Structures are given as structure tokens and as C-alpha cells.
Amino acid sequence: MTDRQQSASRENDRRSLLGNARRIVVKVGTGVVCDADQQFDPRQIAALAANIAELAAEGRQVVLVSSGAIALGADELGIHRTRLRDASVTRACAAVGQCRLMHAYAEAFRPHELAVAQVLVTEDDFTDLKRHSILRQTFEKLLKLGAIPVVNENDTVTNIYTEQAPVFRDNDRLAALVLSKLDADALILLSNVDGLYESDGEQLNKNKIIPVITEMTSSLRGAARGGSALGRGGMTAKLDAAEIAMHAGGLVIIANGNTPIILHKIFQGEPVGTLFLPKAKMAGKRRWLAFATTVRGHVAINANARKALLNGRASLLISGVTACEGDFSSGQVIAIQDSGGSAIGRGIAECGSRELTALLAGDAPLKGVLVRRENFLVLPALEHANAHA
């Protein structure tokens, strides 16, 4: 067998893993649900629904993360794209567009006797551990009942449009976090590109797709330049999403959503798109700490506390804390730094910043735990270094 034949055989074996995927997250970009003129394309929705219905008929559970609401709302209201730089206009378009988007999906899935469920989420649904748990329960019940959850960020209340210039919210990262939340087996990112193109460092070779990726490297990220005409994150956002999903133990495919029966081809193991293979699966709470949280404050610790955290796998005692910054409450996530200001990791605080500051300023002996070991995440670089020390 030649080297080329051996390589093809390995790729076939790897892609065959998709056949075992039972729970799948499919993300479709604006460039899939809209045509080249930025107009909503019902034929694409119908084709996507037929593809997903085929997967459901095979006994698979599918969660759909769909972009397109803002574009559809702007079309419905006759809003020119340049006006979407106004946050209030963007939110209004999202509110109108969600109605149109969900109606389209409901009608597209009706012939297949599949119900759809609208799930609008905000960042707080991921950063707050209680809401994170409730959202998972809702997903689990919907999937058990045989519905197709259609997920999107609740753009009517998000503040991202006041902070960043790009027009459309990219849902790649959201889709990866949904995969992580549900312990799904595969993430399919469908856009208007065929996969991750090869690059010589300066130019992309759009005639050659990287078929399989086992490790996220700086050279791969260097190849992920540019963004889509309609979407917001481009290939860089897709690689970020792929990395999250890989750490959650999921397979990832980046493929062209405009290719006929693309989902059928993917799950039949055909060589389409770029396949990312999973890494060692991080535990659920560790994934939450690593990817789905917002740091509310910072604490600095002394050398003994650093050693206990990194080498002794101990909890962080309040006696090891030397400084506290930020405003946080018990149960929120904080970043932990050493005496030199270098980040060590992040964890869930057992007490709030006001109580901690008062303890540090008082004369009484410092007692108690600030971060329990099971609620602490070492930064991956330090964890890797300690494992090989």
C-alpha cells in the first residue's frame, strides 16, 4: 500500500467515527440561510430540515444553532445594512427576524413531523452555574420529547453591539458551548466555505482543503484569516469553536452548508470539509471554568499557596491570599495570580470580595477556604508543564 493509500485509509477510519455520533450540534451561518444578495432563502431551510430529519430518523438527536435573525429582520423592516451599526436598530431587527426565522423552521420541519423549539440564550445562561444547569435540563427534556431545539443568542438584550463594530453576531462559539453543555458527540459548522484551506503563510490555496486536524497550532490559526461577507467571526471564530469542542471530547466538521445533502455526506463518512479530532475530554466543571465563565475579580496569592495549588493539588486557603481586586460574590468565578502578577488559574469563590477584603484588612487570623480544589482550574500551560516536570 502506498503512502497516499495509507493516508486515505486513515482518513476514512477517522471519518467513520461520525457514524457513531448520537447527539449532534449543527450550526448554520447567515451565508447558509441567506443567498448571495443577503435575501432569505427558503429552499436552503427546506433542504437543511430534510437533512436533519434524516439524522433524526436514524435515532440521532440534533440541536440546531442558527444565525440569520438580524438579516431577516432588517429585510422585513426595510433596514439598510449600514444602519445596523446602531445597537438599538440591530436589536429591533433581531426581535423581528427571530419570528420570521422560527416560522421558517417550523414550516420546514412540519412535513417531517418534527416539532421545533426556540431557545434564546444570553451569556449569563452559561456564566451562572445555576442557570447553566437549568438550561441543560431544558435541552435534555426537549431532546427526549423528540423536538429540534433551534438556538440563538438573545440579541434583543445583548450588549455586544455597543462594544464591537462588526454587524452580525457569530454563533460558532455558542454552538461549541452548547456541545460542551450537552456532552454532544459532534459539532458541524456549516458556512459558505468548503473547510479550512491550506496556506503557504501568505496566500490561501482555495483548491486544497486540510482534510483532518488533530492539534490546534499557531500555523493553523495563521491560515484562518479574513471573515465571511455576512457572518462575523470568519474562520478564526470557527477554530476557536473547534478547540472548545475538541476539549469536550467532540468531533468537529467545518463544511459548506450550500453543498447539497451535506449532512448526509458528512455522516456517511465522505471526505468533505475539515475534520477536527477530539482531545482528552475535560470534566464538565473544568470545561465550564475554562470556556463558559466570566471572571468577576482577581486575587493574588503568596508562594506557599501557589506551590500548594500547582503541586499539592490543595484548595486555596484565605491565609494564602495577599490581595483582592474587583467586585464579586460567593459562587462567582475569580482569576488567581501569583505574587508576580502571572495568572495561575481560575476558580469559584467561597466568599465575596467585600468579606474577603475585610478579612485581609483585619487583625484576626485568616481562616477558611477561598476556592475549593474541585472548583479550581489550573491554566492548561501550567498543567502541561507540571505533568512533565
C-alpha positions, 0 to 999 in steps of 0.5 A: 500500500502506498503512502497516499493509500495509507493516508486515505485509509486513515482518513476514512477510519477517522471519518467513520467515527461520525457514524457513531455520533448520537447527539449532534450540534449543527450550526448554520451561518447567515451565508447558509440561510441567506443567498448571495444578495443577503435575501432569505432563502427558503429552499436552503431551510427546506433542504437543511430540515430534510437533512436533519430529519434524516439524522433524526430518523436514524435515532440521532438527536440534533440541536440546531444553532442558527444565525440569520435573525438580524438579516431577516429582520432588517429585510422585513423592516426595510433596514439598510445594512449600514444602519445596523451599526446602531445597537438599538436598530440591530436589536429591533431587527433581531426581535423581528427576524427571530419570528420570521426565522422560527416560522421558517423552521417550523414550516420546514420541519412540519412535513417531517413531523418534527416539532421545533423549539426556540431557545434564546440564550444570553451569556449569563445562561452559561456564566451562572452555574445555576442557570447553566444547569437549568438550561441543560435540563431544558435541552435534555427534556426537549431532546427526549420529547423528540423536538429540534431545539433551534438556538440563538443568542438573545440579541434583543438584550445583548450588549455586544453591539455597543462594544464591537463594530462588526454587524452580525453576531457569530454563533460558532462559539455558542454552538461549541458551548452548547456541545460542551453543555450537552456532552454532544458527540459532534459539532458541524459548522456549516458556512459558505466555505468548503473547510479550512484551506491550506496556506503557504503563510501568505496566500490561501490555496482555495483548491486544497482543503486540510482534510483532518486536524488533530492539534490546534497550532499557531500555523493553523490559526495563521491560515484562518484569516479574513471573515465571511461577507455576512457572518462575523467571526470568519474562520478564526471564530470557527477554530476557536469553536473547534478547540472548545469542542475538541476539549469536550471530547467532540468531533468537529466538521467545518463544511459548506452548508450550500453543498447539497445533502451535506449532512448526509455526506458528512455522516456517511463518512465522505471526505468533505470539509475539515475534520477536527479530532477530539482531545482528552475530554475535560470534566464538565466543571473544568470545561465550564471554568475554562470556556463558559465563565466570566471572571468577576475579580482577581486575587493574588496569592503568596508562594506557599499557596501557589506551590500548594495549588500547582503541586499539592493539588490543595484548595486555596486557603484565605491565609494564602491570599495577599490581595483582592481586586474587583467586585464579586460574590460567593459562587462567582468565578475569580482569576488567581495570580501569583505574587508576580502578577502571572495568572495561575488559574481560575476558580469559584469563590467561597466568599465575596470580595467585600468579606474577603477584603475585610478579612485581609484588612483585619487583625484576626487570623485568616481562616477558611477556604477561598476556592475549593480544589474541585472548583479550581482550574489550573491554566492548561500551560501550567498543567502541561508543564507540571505533568512533565516536570 
